[in-house]
Amino acid sequence: MIVLLVLGIDTATWTAAVGVVRDGVVLAEATHRESRSHTASLPGLVERVLAAAGATVDDVEAVAVSIGPGSFTGLRVGLALAKGLAFAGRIPCVPVATLEALAWAAAAPADASVWAAIDARKREVYAACFRATAGGLERLTPDLALSPEALAARLEPPCILVGDASEVYGDVLAGRATLRPFATHHPRGGIVARLGLQRLAAGEGTNPGPLEPVYVRAPDAELPRSTSR
C-alpha cells in the first residue's frame, strides 16, 4: 500500500507553519511566528517537523503550499521551497488558498458565517467570507483587498472573524463579529496539508512549474506611483 505523505507550508502574515499528514492524520506540525527571515527558518522548520513525524524528505509524496494572499516576500519564499521539494522529488504540488485555510482554523459551528482577514499593510486587509456547513466550508466571496472600514461594513452579526486583522484594526472591527484570537487561531501547516490532501485525492495535484502566488493586489513594486511633485 502506498502511504501518502503531504507537507504543508503557510507563510501568510509572516507566520511560517509546517505540517505533515499521512492518510488524513496530522503526524506533526509546528509554527514559527514573527520571523522576517523565512529563507533561513523554513528549511529548518521542515526538517524538525519531518523528524517529529518519524519521516524524512524522501518520504514526502506531495507538497501542499499556501498560495496567498499574504506577504509578498513570505509567499515567494514558501512557494520557492515547495517547488524545490516538488521538483527534487518529482512529486505533485498542490496550491491551497491562504484565507480558506485560515477560515478552517476558526473551528466554526455549522451554519456560522466566517470572515478570514489578514493585515495587508497600507491600511488594507485581505479578506474572504465562508459559511461553515456539515461537509466543510462553503466559499461566499472571492479573496478581496479592502479597507478595514469596508470590511466592517460587510460584517453582519452574528459572524466570526479570524485572522490578525482584528488585532491590527480592532478600533474599526471590534463589536462587529465574534473574534477568534490570532494567538490561538492562526495559520497552521496541518490544515494546509489536510486541504492539500483532499485536493490531491480529487486529482488537483499539479506540475509546480506554472504555480504563482495569489497576491490579490499588485506587489508594491508594481503599484502606480503618484505623479504629483
C-alpha positions in Angstrom: 0.0 0.0 0.0 1.3 3.4 -0.9 1.4 5.8 2.0 0.6 9.4 1.0 2.6 11.9 2.9 1.8 15.6 2.4 3.9 18.6 3.6 2.0 21.9 4.1 3.7 25.3 4.2 1.9 28.5 5.1 3.8 31.8 5.1 0.9 34.3 5.4 1.3 37.2 7.8 4.9 36.4 8.4 3.9 33.2 10.1 5.8 30.1 9.0 3.8 26.9 9.6 4.7 23.4 8.6 2.6 20.2 9.0 2.9 16.6 7.9 -0.1 14.4 7.2 -0.4 10.7 6.4 -3.8 9.2 5.3 -5.6 12.4 6.6 -4.0 12.3 10.0 -1.7 15.1 11.1 1.5 13.5 12.3 3.3 16.6 13.4 3.2 20.4 12.9 5.0 23.5 14.2 4.6 27.2 13.8 7.2 30.0 13.8 5.9 33.5 14.2 7.2 37.0 13.7 10.2 36.0 11.5 11.4 38.2 8.7 13.9 35.5 7.6 11.9 32.6 6.2 14.7 31.8 3.8 16.7 30.6 6.8 13.9 29.4 9.1 11.6 27.4 6.8 14.1 24.6 5.8 15.0 24.1 9.5 11.3 24.0 10.4 10.6 21.5 7.7 13.4 19.2 9.0 12.2 19.4 12.6 8.6 18.6 11.7 9.6 15.7 9.5 11.8 14.3 12.2 8.9 14.7 14.7 6.7 12.7 12.3 9.3 10.0 12.0 9.8 10.8 8.4 12.4 12.2 6.0 12.2 14.3 2.9 12.5 11.1 0.9 9.1 10.0 2.3 7.3 13.1 1.0 4.9 12.1 -1.9 3.3 15.5 -2.4 3.6 19.1 -1.3 0.7 21.4 -0.3 1.5 25.1 -0.2 -0.4 28.2 0.9 -0.6 30.2 -2.3 -1.9 33.5 -0.9 -2.8 36.2 -0.5 -0.2 37.3 2.1 3.2 38.8 2.4 4.8 39.2 -1.0 8.2 38.0 0.2 6.8 35.3 2.5 4.7 33.8 -0.3 7.6 33.8 -2.7 9.9 32.1 -0.2 7.3 29.5 0.7 6.4 28.7 -2.9 10.1 28.5 -3.9 10.7 25.9 -1.1 7.6 24.0 -2.1 8.6 24.0 -5.8 12.2 22.9 -4.9 10.9 19.9 -2.9 8.4 19.0 -5.7 11.0 19.2 -8.5 13.7 17.4 -6.5 11.3 14.6 -5.5 9.4 14.6 -8.8 6.1 14.9 -6.8 3.0 17.0 -7.3 2.5 20.4 -5.7 -1.0 21.3 -4.5 -2.0 25.0 -4.0 -4.2 25.9 -1.1 -5.9 29.3 -0.6 -4.4 31.0 2.5 -7.7 32.6 3.6 -9.6 29.3 3.3 -7.0 27.6 5.5 -7.3 30.4 8.0 -11.1 30.1 8.0 -10.7 26.4 8.9 -8.7 27.5 11.9 -11.7 29.3 13.3 -13.3 26.0 14.1 -16.8 27.5 13.4 -20.0 25.7 14.2 -22.3 24.6 11.4 -24.2 27.4 9.6 -21.9 30.1 11.0 -20.6 32.9 8.7 -16.8 33.1 8.9 -14.7 36.0 7.7 -10.9 35.3 7.4 -9.0 38.6 7.3 -5.3 39.4 7.5 -3.4 42.7 7.5 -2.3 43.6 4.0 -0.5 46.8 5.1 -1.2 50.2 3.6 -4.4 50.2 5.7 -5.9 47.4 3.8 -6.8 43.8 4.6 -7.1 40.6 2.6 -10.4 39.0 3.4 -12.8 36.3 2.2 -16.2 35.1 3.6 -17.2 31.4 4.1 -20.1 29.5 5.6 -19.5 26.6 7.8 -21.5 23.5 6.8 -21.7 19.9 7.9 -19.5 19.0 5.0 -16.9 21.7 5.4 -16.6 25.4 4.3 -18.6 27.0 1.5 -16.9 30.0 -0.1 -19.2 33.0 -0.3 -16.8 35.6 -1.7 -13.5 35.7 -3.7 -10.4 36.9 -2.0 -10.7 40.7 -1.6 -8.4 43.6 -0.7 -10.5 46.0 1.4 -10.1 48.9 3.7 -10.8 48.0 7.4 -13.9 50.2 7.2 -15.2 48.4 4.1 -14.7 45.0 5.8 -16.5 46.3 8.9 -19.5 47.3 6.7 -19.6 43.7 5.3 -19.6 42.0 8.7 -23.2 41.1 9.5 -23.7 39.8 13.1 -23.7 37.0 14.1 -20.5 36.1 12.3 -16.9 35.0 13.2 -13.8 37.0 12.3 -10.5 35.1 12.3 -7.0 36.5 11.4 -4.7 39.2 12.6 -6.8 42.0 11.0 -8.9 42.1 14.2 -5.8 42.9 16.2 -4.3 45.5 13.9 -7.7 47.2 13.2 -9.5 46.4 16.4 -10.7 50.0 16.7 -12.7 49.6 13.5 -13.7 45.9 13.6 -14.5 45.4 17.3 -18.1 44.7 18.1 -18.9 43.7 14.5 -18.2 40.0 14.9 -17.1 37.3 17.3 -13.3 37.5 17.3 -11.1 34.5 17.2 -7.7 35.5 18.8 -4.9 35.2 16.3 -2.6 33.8 19.0 -4.7 30.6 19.2 -6.4 30.6 15.7 -3.5 31.3 13.3 -2.4 29.7 10.0 -1.5 26.0 10.6 0.5 23.8 8.4 -1.6 20.8 9.4 -4.7 22.5 8.0 -2.9 23.4 4.7 -1.7 19.8 4.5 -5.1 18.3 5.0 -6.7 20.6 2.4 -3.9 19.7 0.0 -4.5 16.0 0.6 -8.2 16.4 -0.2 -7.3 18.3 -3.4 -4.8 15.7 -4.4 -7.3 12.9 -3.9 -9.7 14.9 -6.2 -7.0 15.0 -8.9 -6.0 18.6 -8.4 -2.2 18.0 -8.0 -0.2 19.9 -10.5 3.2 20.4 -12.0 4.8 23.0 -9.8 6.4 25.0 -12.7 3.4 27.2 -13.6 2.3 27.9 -10.0 2.4 31.6 -9.0 1.4 33.3 -5.7 -2.1 34.9 -5.5 -1.5 38.5 -4.4 -5.0 39.9 -4.9 -3.4 43.4 -5.3 -0.2 44.2 -7.2 3.1 43.9 -5.3 4.4 47.3 -4.0 7.0 47.4 -6.9 4.1 47.3 -9.4 1.8 49.8 -7.7 1.4 53.1 -9.7 3.5 55.9 -8.3 2.0 59.3 -7.7 3.0 61.8 -10.4 2.4 64.8 -8.1 5.5 66.8 -7.1 
